Amino acid sequence: MSEAHQVIAGVDIGGTTTQVVLCTNRLDVLDRVEVPTPASEGGAAMLGAALSALRLLLDRTPARLLGVGVGAAGLVDVRAGRILVASDSFRDWAGFEVTSAVQQALGVPAFLDNDVNAFLRGEVAKGAVAGEENVLGMTLGTGVGGALWLNGALYDGPRGAAGEIGHVPGFGELPCTCGGRGHLETLASGRSIAARYGERTGVDRTARAVAEAARGGDPDALAVYREAGRGVARALLITAGLLDVTTCVIGGGVSRSWALLGSAVRETLALEPPVSGHPVRVLPARLGGDAVAVGAAARARTELLIHTGGS
């Protein structure tokens, strides 16, 4: 069967929606589908929804499925292919054996990654930082996630927590959702932007509504985004100082308001340039909603090449 009839699937299981893509061996997206994630119904239902979506794509694009990559929120055991820790948004997800369930259902190899790691893999493979050797990936969504690409490969550390820039202290004293204090997530996540605006004004608004207010000139909304931007810049400077990594790709829902964040990021970086003297380069993600799924497919492609000896 020709390469055109061989595909790799990428799956992004999020708290609200699940995105599934079919990719060529070159990671070009042939087809995609998005379905609701039944997070309150448990791990089996969540995976079932993803598999049903994948079967729909395979019916629309008849091809030989070579393997499946899955990106999922939370702390994952990459080698065992299971979820270690998940937020309370997901029922019966922690401990779920993802890759074995996929392999049993489809009869092809499957691989699991943290969603932020998969996001960075996608952007390095086909997105804003394609071909870069050293990159910090940051997602500003409900929370703040981070991942590291060092010397041309993902670096997840001995316990899988490398790159978690959203949970490094030094950004004030506010309590974080993880139980710590003063983390970047308390300033730059969607949930925190809404909370910081509420503290200033007594008005309950979503992060999207706060962004709209900032675009309309609301001084409190502008101040909240300014503090978020300064926090992001400090995180970039920490990474540059410790690892000499000066390229960053940023995605997630909050990053769609980059016009509000970007000026504060640039001002802070200009005031405190990295000790190397090399400017920090900040790029918006290019793959949009496909990033995690394409990155999961990229991981599957890499593993399949390793297991087949590169043939």
PyMOL commands that set and color helices and strands:
alter all, ss='L'
color gray80, all
select helices_A, chain A and resi 3-5+39-41+43-60+98-106+115-126+165-167+185-188+190-201+207-215+219-243+253-271+288-307
alter helices_A, ss='H'
color red, helices_A
select strands_A, chain A and resi 6-13+17-23+29-36+64-72+75-77+82-85+110-114+135-140+144-150+153-155+247-251+281-284
alter strands_A, ss='S'
color yellow, strands_A
deselect
rebuild
show_as cartoon
